[in-house]
């Protein structure tokens, strides 16, 4: 699969950079936990002075930062969801659109490969790098947990958190892949894909500010893998898992359908 090998080589540096930067961020945040745990009573008194809506937006009202999983869920997990989703959607949206944007699609179509093979190779490359990103980040986080933990924690919940983040990132990646079919220019797809991630993140924040906006949570993948829900319930909510699966399958199916019929500019 020459297309697959080509894409793996072209995107390995980006994955490495994202993995290193996010791993360093996790190390920094997790190693701050012992200090927070020691002075949690003081921090808790300070937090009582903040508005309830602010505390709810960061799950501080449902999780205790005096416990390592609670601290991770309030202080670090959102960065994995947010930045990981940005990486995933940018990778998926650019891996197809850059061929037309850079003018290399003519050379690619001249080879004995079908459009389905091209899209499959690119989608598979995206899947592998998103998995690798989460695998590295998960291992670094687990090692840091083992170093700083002051009491036993449920490693299964930690795994569920990363599995949830992986599914959220795949959801955004599938959306990005579909967008790239219709918007072949990289200069246009990058800000749009970034806007999709940030826009849905703000919807998730708005959904907890007031009960009147609670319905917005169904429009944001960030709420599908909410740290508090996973930690309290011991895993992902089945309904949210189903929604993410449907979104991924629909977006990928539509990507194949429209890419096969698309008039490609050469």
Secondary structure, DSSP 8 states (H G I E B T S, - for coil): -HHHHHHHHHHHHHHHHHHHHHHHHHHHHHTTHHHHHHTHHHHHHHHTTS-HHHHHHTTTTTS-TTSHHHHIIIIIHHHHHHHHHHHHHHHHHHHHHHHHHTT-HHHHHTSS--HHHHHHHHHHHHHHHHHHHHHHHHHHHHHHHHHH-SS---HHHHHHHHHHHHHHHHHHHHHHHHHHHH---HHHHHHHHHHHHHHHHHHHHHHHH-GGGGGGGGG-HHHHT-HHHHHHHTS--HHHHHHHHHHHHHHHHHHHHHHHH-----
